[in-house]
Amino acid sequence: LALTADGSVWSWGSGACGKLGHGDEANQYRPKPIAGFAGGRVCKIAAGDHHCLAIDSNHEVWSWGHGGDGALGHGDKLRQLCPKRVERFSGQRVCAIAAGSWNSYAITASGSLFTWGLADGGCLGHGDLVDVYSPKQVEAFASRRVCAVAGGALHSLAATTDGAAWSWGYGASFALGHGDDAHQMKPKQIAALAGERVVAVAAGTYHSLARTAGGEAWSWGGGDYGVLGHGDEANRPLPRRIEALCGVRALAAGASHTFALTGDDDAWSWGRGDGGALGHGDRYHRSRPKQLCAKGEQLCLECTERVCRGTSYFLHCSRP
C-alpha cells in the first residue's frame, strides 16, 4: 500500500479478502491505483494483516479488506472489496489512524482514541475481551489527549500530549514494557519512560518502540533476530535506548524487523533479514541499525504517514 503526493492510493500483492481495494480478490503484480474514495484526496494510510484504512482530506475514515473480527468498523463481519466510509466518524475530524494485525485505531482532533476489531489479550483497551465491530472510544484516555498510537499483533501503544507512553494488550515477550509478561486489559503508563517526552510509537509482532521529542529511539519486548537494535537477541522487559541512533524523526516496525529515519536524511533498518527485507542486498539478520540509503538522499519527511509495514518488507518513499 502506498500513498502518493497527489493523494492517490496504490496497492499490489495478494488480493485475498479484497485487501487491495480493487473490487475483487485478484492478485496484483504491479502497483494499481485504488478508486472509490468518492473523489477525495487521501492524506494518510494504514495496513493490517488483511485490512486497510485511510483518511481523506475531509478527515473521514475509510476501510476495506477482511472484516471477520470487526476490524473494518462497519458494525458487521463482512469483507469489503472496495473502500467504504466508516460512518461512526460522521461529523468528527479524524487526524490519525493505525492498524494492528486484526484491529484498528483512530485519533480524533480532540485527542480521543477509538479502537475496534479483535479484542484478544485486551488489545482494544476497553477492559474486556469482547470484539468490537464499530469504533469505540477508549475511556481510559477520557481526561487526556492522545497524539500517537500503534498496534502490533495483539498489543497496543499510545503517546499522550503530556509526553507519557502507554501500553496494553497481550504481554508476551515483555512487549508492553512493564517489566513482566502480564496482559493489560486497559492502558497502563510505561513507568520506565516517565522521564522522557514520548511523541511517537511503533509496534511489531512482539516488540515495541518509542521516539522522544529529543530524537531518541527506545525499544523493548521480544529480541529475536536482533529486532530491538541493541546488538543481541535478548528480550528486554523494560524500554532501553538504542544507542546507535540519534536525531530520529520516524520509526516503523514490521513483524520482526524495524526501520528508522534520522534527521540527516539517513534511513536505517535492522532485525530479520529473510527475503531481503532489510534492503541491504542480502538475507542476513542484523542486531544493530545499519544505514540503508546513501547519505543526502531526501526521504519523505512524513515517513509515518506514507510507510506501511509488512510481515517481511518495508516500503518507504522519496521526495523529488
KAJO-V406307 format. One record per backbone hydrogen bond with DSSP energy under -1.0 kcal/mol. NH is the residue of the N-H (numbers start at 1). CO is the residue of the C=O. Records with the same first field share a line. If there is no record, write none. Layout:
NH->CO + CO
This chain:
2->10
4->8
7->4
10->2
11->32
13->28
18->15
19->16
21->18
23->81
28->13
32->11
34->9
40->37
42->7
43->55
44->55
46->53
48->51
49->101
52->64
53->46
54->62
55->44
56->60
57->41
59->56
62->54
63->84
64->52
65->80
66->50
70->67
73->70
75->133
80->65
84->63
86->61
89->86
90->87
92->89
94->59
95->107
96->107
98->105
100->103
101->152
104->116
105->98
106->114
107->96
108->112
109->93
111->108
114->106
115->136
116->104
117->132
118->102
122->119
123->120
125->122
127->185
132->117
136->115
138->113
141->138
142->139
144->141
146->111
147->159
148->159
150->157
152->155
156->168
157->150
158->166
159->148
160->164
161->145
163->160
166->158
167->188
168->156
169->184
170->154
174->171
175->172
177->174
179->237
184->169
188->167
190->165
191->189
193->190
194->191
196->193
198->163
199->211
200->211
202->209
204->207
205->255
208->220
209->202
210->218
211->200
212->216
213->197
215->212
218->210
219->240
220->208
221->236
222->206
226->223
227->224
229->226
231->287
236->221
240->219
242->217
243->241
245->242
248->215
249->261
250->261
252->259
254->257
258->270
259->252
260->268
261->250
262->266
263->247
265->262
268->260
269->290
270->258
271->286
272->256
276->273
277->274
279->276
286->271
290->269
292->267
297->294
300->317
305->302
306->302
310->313
319->298
